[in-house]
Amino acid sequence: MKSRLRCIFFSALCLGVIGAAIPPATGQTYPARPIRLIVPYPPGGAADATARILWPRIGDVLGQQIVIDNRGGASGIIGADIVAKSAADGYTLLHDASAFTVNPALRKLPFDPLKDLMPVAMLMRTPNMLVVHPSVPVTTTRDLIELAKAQPGRVTYASSGFGSAPHMAGELFQYVTKVRMSHVPYKGGGLAYVDLLGGHVQLFFGSIASALPHVQGNKLKGIALTAAKRSASAPQIPTMAESGVQGVEVYEWNGLYVPANTAQAIITKLNTEVNRMLGNGDVQQRFFQLGAEAVPMTPADLTHYVRGEIARWSKTVKEMGIKGE
C-alpha cells in the first residue's frame, strides 16, 4: 500500500513538473488551434465583406482556420461584449466597425472599450455614400434637401443600427441642413439594404464598400460622398462639400481588437500579419473594388485614434442633442 502511494505521489510530482515546464502561448507558438473572429454585425454589410476578404488569407498564413462568427445586434455591442469577456489568449478576436467609438457617447455599455479591449490593427477606411431608391425623385443633394423640407419627417433613412456610421451621417446631414427625416435602424447594413432595395425606406448613408455594387447595378442612385475628396472607386460621385453641404464628413472604418491582458507577443504577431496582408496586391485590389482603402497602423497608433474618435463623437453627440437609447 505504501509502495502504491509512493508511486502515485511520484507520478503526480512528475506531471506537475512537466506542466510547469510548458510555456504559455507566445508569438512563436501562436496560434496552435483555430481562431474565432467575432464580426458584431449580420452578413452583408461592409465589416462582413472586409472580414471575408482579409481573414481567410491571414488564416492561411498563420496555418490555422479563422472562423468568422457574425453576432449582430445593438450596433456591435453584443459581439464586442462577447470578446471583452473572453479569455485573453488570442483565440477570440473582434473585427468591429466605427460604431465602436460612437457607442460610448450614446449608451451605457456592459464593458469599457478603453479598458476591457485592446486595439491591435486598423483594417480599412471608406467614406459613406448617400444612396436613394430609384423611386425617390432626387438626383442631387440639393434635391434631397428640398424634398425633406417640403415633407418634414416623411423622408425615411435607414441605418445599420443606432450609433452606426450611417446613423451618425444621417444625423449630421439633418443637423447641418436643418431638415427633419425619420430614422429607421436595422441590425446591420445587409438588412438595411434589403428594405432599401425593396423601396420600404428611401435612402441610406452606406459605406462605398456596400453601396457601390448596387449603384453600379443601377438598383440605387448614388448622390454624394461623406468624404473630403472623391473616391477613385466612384469618381462620378461628388462629395457633400462639392454639393454645397459642409461639415458632413463621416467614414466607416474597421479595427481589430483583443481582450485586455492579451500577451504582447500575440498582439505583435497579429498586427504584423494584418499589416503585411494589407500590403498584398490582391487584397488592395479587392478593397479598391469596394471603395475601401487599407490603413496599416501600429497598436499604439490605433489606440490613439480610438481615444480621439471617442472624444470627437462624445462632443458631437452632445452638440447635436442626440439622446441615447
C-alpha positions in Angstrom: 0.0 0.0 0.0 2.8 2.4 0.9 4.6 1.5 -2.3 1.5 2.3 -4.3 1.1 5.7 -2.6 4.7 6.5 -3.3 4.2 5.7 -7.0 1.1 7.9 -7.2 2.9 10.7 -5.4 5.9 10.4 -7.7 3.7 10.3 -10.9 1.8 13.4 -9.7 5.0 15.2 -9.0 6.4 14.4 -12.4 3.2 15.7 -14.1 3.4 18.9 -12.1 7.0 19.5 -13.2 6.2 18.7 -16.8 3.1 21.0 -16.7 5.2 23.8 -15.2 7.7 23.4 -18.0 5.1 24.1 -20.7 5.4 27.8 -21.6 2.3 30.0 -22.1 1.4 30.9 -25.7 3.9 33.2 -27.3 4.3 34.8 -30.7 6.3 31.7 -31.8 3.7 29.1 -30.7 0.6 31.1 -31.5 -1.8 30.0 -33.0 -2.0 26.3 -32.1 -5.7 25.9 -32.9 -8.5 27.6 -34.9 -9.3 31.2 -34.1 -12.8 32.7 -33.6 -13.3 36.1 -35.2 -16.4 37.9 -34.0 -17.9 40.3 -36.5 -20.6 42.0 -34.4 -22.9 42.6 -37.4 -25.0 40.3 -39.7 -23.7 39.2 -43.1 -23.9 41.6 -46.0 -22.5 44.8 -44.5 -19.1 46.5 -45.0 -17.5 44.9 -41.9 -18.5 41.4 -43.0 -17.3 42.0 -46.6 -14.0 43.2 -45.4 -13.6 40.3 -43.0 -14.2 37.8 -45.7 -11.6 39.3 -47.9 -8.9 39.6 -45.2 -9.2 36.8 -42.7 -9.2 33.6 -44.7 -5.9 34.8 -46.2 -4.4 35.6 -42.8 -5.6 32.2 -41.6 -3.7 30.5 -44.4 -0.5 32.4 -43.4 -0.9 31.6 -39.7 -1.6 27.9 -40.5 -4.9 27.9 -38.7 -8.5 28.4 -39.7 -10.1 31.7 -38.7 -13.8 31.1 -38.2 -15.9 34.2 -38.9 -18.8 34.4 -36.4 -21.4 37.0 -37.1 -23.0 38.2 -33.9 -25.2 41.2 -34.8 -27.2 43.4 -32.5 -27.1 46.7 -30.6 -24.8 48.4 -33.2 -22.0 45.9 -32.5 -22.3 45.9 -28.7 -23.4 42.3 -28.3 -20.5 40.9 -30.3 -17.9 43.3 -28.7 -19.1 42.3 -25.2 -18.5 38.6 -26.0 -14.9 39.4 -26.9 -14.4 41.7 -23.9 -15.4 38.9 -21.6 -13.5 36.1 -23.4 -10.2 34.6 -22.3 -7.2 36.8 -23.2 -5.4 34.0 -25.2 -5.7 35.3 -28.7 -8.3 32.8 -29.8 -11.3 35.2 -29.7 -10.8 38.3 -31.8 -13.1 41.3 -32.6 -13.4 42.8 -36.1 -15.5 45.9 -35.3 -16.7 49.0 -37.2 -16.6 52.7 -36.4 -19.7 52.3 -34.1 -17.1 51.1 -31.6 -16.2 54.7 -30.9 -19.7 56.1 -31.2 -21.5 53.8 -28.8 -19.8 55.1 -25.6 -21.5 58.5 -26.4 -24.9 57.0 -26.8 -25.3 54.1 -24.4 -24.2 52.7 -21.1 -22.1 49.8 -22.2 -21.7 46.4 -20.5 -17.9 46.8 -20.9 -15.3 49.6 -21.0 -14.0 49.9 -24.6 -10.8 51.6 -23.3 -10.1 49.1 -20.5 -11.6 45.8 -21.5 -10.4 45.6 -25.1 -7.0 46.3 -26.7 -6.7 47.8 -30.2 -4.4 45.7 -32.4 -4.7 47.0 -36.0 -6.6 49.3 -38.3 -8.0 47.3 -41.2 -9.7 49.7 -43.7 -11.4 53.0 -44.1 -14.1 54.0 -46.5 -16.4 57.1 -46.7 -20.2 56.7 -46.7 -22.2 57.2 -49.9 -25.7 58.7 -49.8 -27.8 56.3 -51.9 -31.5 56.6 -52.7 -34.1 54.2 -54.1 -34.9 54.9 -57.8 -38.4 55.8 -56.9 -37.2 58.9 -54.9 -37.5 62.0 -57.2 -34.0 63.3 -56.4 -30.7 63.2 -58.3 -28.6 65.7 -56.2 -28.1 66.6 -52.6 -29.9 69.9 -53.1 -32.9 67.9 -54.5 -33.0 65.9 -51.3 -32.8 68.9 -49.1 -35.7 70.5 -50.9 -37.8 67.3 -50.7 -37.1 66.8 -47.0 -38.0 70.5 -46.2 -41.2 70.1 -48.2 -42.1 66.9 -46.3 -40.8 67.2 -42.7 -40.3 63.8 -41.1 -41.7 61.9 -44.1 -38.4 61.1 -45.8 -37.0 57.9 -44.3 -33.4 56.9 -44.0 -32.1 53.5 -42.9 -29.0 52.8 -40.8 -27.2 49.7 -39.8 -28.1 50.4 -36.1 -28.4 53.2 -33.6 -24.9 54.8 -33.3 -23.6 53.3 -36.5 -21.7 55.4 -39.1 -24.7 55.5 -41.4 -26.9 56.7 -38.5 -24.4 59.4 -37.5 -24.0 60.6 -41.1 -27.8 61.0 -41.3 -27.9 62.9 -38.0 -25.1 65.2 -39.2 -26.8 65.8 -42.5 -30.0 66.8 -40.7 -28.1 69.0 -38.3 -26.2 70.9 -41.0 -29.0 71.3 -43.5 -31.8 71.9 -40.9 -34.1 69.2 -42.3 -36.0 66.6 -40.4 -36.1 63.0 -41.6 -37.2 59.7 -40.0 -34.5 57.3 -38.8 -35.2 53.6 -39.4 -32.5 51.5 -37.7 -31.7 47.9 -38.6 -29.5 45.2 -37.1 -26.8 45.5 -39.8 -26.2 47.1 -43.2 -27.2 43.9 -45.0 -30.7 44.1 -43.5 -31.0 47.8 -44.3 -30.2 47.2 -47.9 -33.0 44.5 -48.2 -35.6 47.1 -47.3 -33.9 49.9 -49.2 -33.8 47.8 -52.4 -37.4 46.9 -51.8 -38.5 50.5 -51.5 -39.6 50.3 -47.9 -37.1 53.1 -46.9 -35.9 55.8 -49.2 -32.3 56.4 -48.5 -29.2 55.2 -46.8 -25.7 56.6 -45.9 -23.9 53.3 -46.7 -20.2 52.7 -47.0 -18.9 52.7 -50.5 -17.9 49.1 -49.9 -21.5 48.0 -49.6 -23.3 50.7 -51.7 -21.2 50.7 -54.9 -22.3 47.3 -56.3 -25.9 48.4 -56.0 -25.1 51.8 -57.8 -23.2 50.0 -60.5 -26.1 47.6 -61.0 -28.5 50.6 -61.4 -30.5 49.3 -58.4 -29.8 52.5 -56.4 -28.8 56.1 -57.2 -25.5 57.4 -55.8 -25.9 61.0 -54.7 -22.9 62.1 -52.7 -19.9 61.0 -50.5 -19.3 62.0 -46.9 -15.6 62.4 -47.6 -13.0 65.2 -48.0 -12.4 64.2 -51.6 -13.9 62.0 -54.3 -13.1 58.3 -54.3 -11.1 56.7 -57.1 -13.6 53.8 -57.0 -16.5 56.1 -57.7 -15.1 59.2 -59.3 -18.5 60.2 -60.7 -20.0 60.7 -57.2 -19.4 64.2 -55.8 -18.6 64.9 -52.2 -21.1 66.6 -49.8 -18.9 69.7 -49.8 -19.0 69.8 -53.6 -22.7 69.6 -53.4 -22.9 72.6 -51.1 -23.1 70.8 -47.8 -20.2 71.5 -45.5 -19.4 69.5 -42.3 -20.8 66.1 -43.2 -17.6 64.1 -43.2 -18.1 60.5 -41.9 -16.0 57.4 -42.5 -16.7 53.8 -41.9 -13.6 52.1 -40.6 -12.8 48.7 -39.2 -10.4 47.8 -36.5 -9.1 44.6 -34.8 -9.3 44.2 -31.0 -8.5 41.5 -28.4 -9.4 41.1 -24.8 -7.4 43.2 -22.3 -4.3 41.5 -20.9 -3.6 39.5 -24.1 0.1 38.7 -24.3 2.1 41.4 -26.2 3.7 38.7 -28.3 0.3 37.7 -29.7 -0.7 41.3 -30.3 2.6 42.0 -32.1 2.1 38.9 -34.3 -1.4 39.7 -35.2 -0.5 43.3 -36.0 2.4 42.2 -38.2 0.4 39.7 -40.2 -2.5 42.1 -40.6 -0.3 44.9 -41.9 1.6 42.5 -44.2 -1.7 41.3 -45.7 -2.9 44.9 -46.1 0.1 45.4 -48.4 -0.9 42.4 -50.5 -1.8 43.5 -54.1 -4.8 41.2 -54.4 -6.3 42.4 -51.0 -5.7 46.0 -52.0 -7.4 45.4 -55.4 -10.4 43.8 -53.7 -10.6 46.7 -51.2 -10.4 49.2 -54.1 -13.3 47.5 -55.9 -15.3 48.1 -52.7 -14.3 51.7 -52.4 -12.2 51.0 -49.3 -8.5 51.6 -48.6 -6.1 49.7 -46.4 -4.8 51.7 -43.4 -1.9 50.0 -41.7 -1.3 51.1 -38.1 0.6 50.0 -35.0 -1.4 49.1 -31.9 -0.2 52.4 -30.3 -1.4 54.4 -33.3 -4.8 52.7 -33.3 -5.2 53.2 -29.6 -4.5 56.9 -30.0 -7.0 57.1 -32.9 -9.7 55.2 -31.0 -9.4 57.6 -28.0 -9.6 60.6 -30.3 -12.7 59.3 -32.1 -14.5 58.5 -28.8 -13.8 62.1 -27.6 -14.9 63.5 -31.0 -18.2 61.7 -31.1 -19.0 62.3 -27.4 -18.7 66.1 -28.2 -20.6 65.8 -31.5 -23.5 63.8 -29.9 -23.8 66.4 -27.1 -23.8 69.3 -29.6 -26.5 67.7 -31.8 -28.6 66.8 -28.8 -28.9 63.1 -29.7 -30.5 61.1 -26.9 -29.0 57.7 -26.2 -31.0 54.5 -26.1 
